[in-house]
Amino acid sequence: MDVTLEDGTTVSSDRVFVAVCTCRRSRTYPWCDTSHRRSERPRRPDGGAACDS
C-alpha cells in the first residue's frame, strides 16, 4: 500500500493489512500503531468521556 502525504512524500507498507492514522498521535505515522489508546481522552463537562472520532 502506498500513501501520499500532504507534503507530497509517498510512504509504502508491505503489510497485508494496515490502518491509516487520522489522529496523528502514532509513532509510525501515517500508519496507526494505536498510540492514541495510551492517552487519556478529554472529559465532557458532564463528566463523561468525549467521543474520539
Summary of the structure (lengths in Angstrom):
residues: 53
radius of gyration: 14.3
end to end distance: 23.6
largest distance: 44.2
contacts: 80
relative contact order: 0.17
helix: 8%
strand: 19%
